Amino acid sequence: MALEFTDSNFQTEVLDSDKLSVIDFWAEWCGPCRAIGPVIEDLSKDYAGKVNVGKVNVDQNPQLSINYGITSIPAILFIKNGQVVDKQVGAAPRAILEKKIQTNL
């Protein structure tokens, strides 16, 4: 199950982690976000223990969206050692997301 990242836990769960984190910025009302949701869930299972895979609801956590300049969703950030190392804006096939994960592991 994908983790839920929030304004309050993002520092400890993502920025302070020694693992790659894949963060899906999404909203309930966003059709493409709902379409990519199952892919994010699958990745969280496939990379359990190796990669932190989670979601940020932009409506409930506006500060994170502001901090990372999220203006269009879905937006998926790849963060390692506290830094954004890659990003994907818009829904993308699983293969593209997996390639980005493998590149940054």
C-alpha positions in Angstrom: 0.0 0.0 0.0 1.3 3.4 -1.0 2.3 5.6 1.9 0.5 8.9 2.7 2.8 11.8 2.9 1.6 15.0 4.5 2.9 18.5 5.4 3.7 17.1 8.9 5.5 13.8 8.0 7.2 14.7 4.8 10.5 15.8 6.5 11.0 12.5 8.4 9.5 10.1 5.8 11.0 11.6 2.6 13.7 14.2 3.1 15.5 12.4 6.1 15.2 9.0 4.5 18.2 7.2 2.9 15.9 5.6 0.4 14.7 6.9 -3.0 11.2 8.3 -2.5 8.6 8.4 -5.3 5.8 10.9 -4.5 2.6 11.2 -6.4 1.0 14.6 -6.0 -2.7 14.1 -6.7 -6.3 15.1 -5.9 -9.6 13.2 -5.7 -11.2 15.3 -8.5 -8.3 14.7 -11.0 -9.2 12.0 -13.6 -5.6 11.3 -14.7 -4.6 11.1 -11.0 -7.1 8.4 -10.4 -5.9 6.6 -13.6 -2.3 6.5 -12.4 -3.3 5.5 -8.8 -3.2 1.7 -9.4 0.3 2.0 -10.9 1.5 3.9 -7.8 0.0 1.1 -5.6 1.7 -1.6 -7.7 5.0 0.2 -7.5 4.7 0.5 -3.7 4.3 -3.3 -3.5 7.0 -4.2 -6.0 9.6 -1.9 -4.4 8.5 -2.4 -0.7 11.6 -2.0 1.6 13.7 -0.5 -1.3 11.8 2.6 -2.3 9.4 4.8 -0.4 6.4 5.1 -2.7 3.6 7.4 -1.6 1.0 10.0 -2.4 0.4 13.6 -1.4 -3.1 14.9 -1.6 -2.6 18.5 -2.9 -5.9 19.7 -1.5 -5.1 18.5 2.1 -1.3 19.4 2.0 -1.0 22.7 0.1 2.3 23.7 1.6 4.1 20.8 -0.1 2.7 21.7 -3.4 3.9 25.3 -2.9 7.4 24.2 -1.7 7.9 22.0 -4.8 6.2 24.3 -7.4 3.4 21.8 -8.2 1.1 23.6 -10.7 -0.2 20.6 -12.6 -1.2 17.2 -11.4 -0.6 14.4 -11.4 3.1 15.2 -10.7 5.5 12.6 -9.5 8.7 13.6 -7.8 11.6 11.3 -7.3 13.5 12.5 -4.2 16.8 11.1 -3.0 19.0 12.4 -0.1 16.5 15.3 0.3 16.9 16.5 -3.4 14.5 16.1 -6.3 16.5 13.9 -8.8 13.7 13.5 -11.4 10.1 14.3 -12.0 7.2 13.3 -14.2 4.3 15.6 -14.9 1.1 14.0 -16.2 0.0 10.4 -16.2 2.7 8.1 -17.6 3.0 4.4 -18.3 4.4 2.2 -15.6 7.5 1.5 -17.7 8.5 5.1 -17.7 8.1 5.4 -13.9 10.1 2.2 -13.4 12.9 3.4 -15.6 13.2 6.5 -13.5 13.2 4.4 -10.3 15.9 2.1 -11.7 18.0 5.1 -12.8 17.9 6.7 -9.3 18.2 3.6 -7.1 
